[in-house]
Amino acid sequence: MREITITTEFIKLQDLLKFAGLVETGGEAKERVQSGEALVNGEPCFQRGRKIRPGDAVSFAGETLGVKYAD
């Protein structure tokens, strides 16, 4: 699992995918999330604006991302 560090309370799913370099644009993130390609905590997620917080696991394009707060 790859850890992504955030400095805010949460990060939106589409922003996480862009920040991690798994999609090129917000439009691509929207299409791919709405088509069911992203899993949040093992469940399909169709909401690109879903709030991802530390402890959540996002699986997308063969990679699993975790989120943690900056120290």
N, C-alpha and C positions, 0 to 999 in steps of 0.2 A: 504494500500500500504506500502510495506517495502522499506525504503530508504537505498541505498548503497552509501557510501562516496568514492569518488575517488580523487586522487591527480594529475591526468594527464588531458589532454584536453578531452579525450574520453576513453572508454573501449570497446573492441570488444565484440560482442554478446556472442560468445562462452566463453570468459573469464569471462564475467558477470555471466553466468549460473554456471560456475565452482566456482567462488568466493562466490556466494550466496549459494552454497551447493545443487543446484538443479540437478546437474549431477555429476557423479564420475570422468569422464575422458574427455579429449578433443575429443576422438573418439565417445563417447556417445553423446556429444554436437553436433558434426558434423552430426551424423545420425538423431538425433531428430530435429535439425533445418532444415536440408534438406528435412525431411518428412513433414514439415509444422506445427510443433507443437508450434512454437514460434510466438507470435504476437508482433509487434512493433507499438505502437500508434494505436492499433486496427486493423492493417493490417497484414496478414500473411507475414512472412519474411523467405526466404530460403537461405540467405547469412549469414554464420556463422561469417564472418569477418565484419559484419555491425557495423559501429561506433555508439555507444550509448553515447549520451551527456546529460547533465542535461536538464530536461524538457521532455525527452523521457520516455515512459512507456512501459515496457516489461511484457507481460503476458505469463506464462509458467507453466505447471503442476498445474494449479489451484491457482497460486500465481502471484501477480502483483508487479513488482519491479520498483522503481524510482531511478534516479541517481542524486547525488548532489556533488558539490565540497567541499573539506575540507575547513574549515575556516582558 
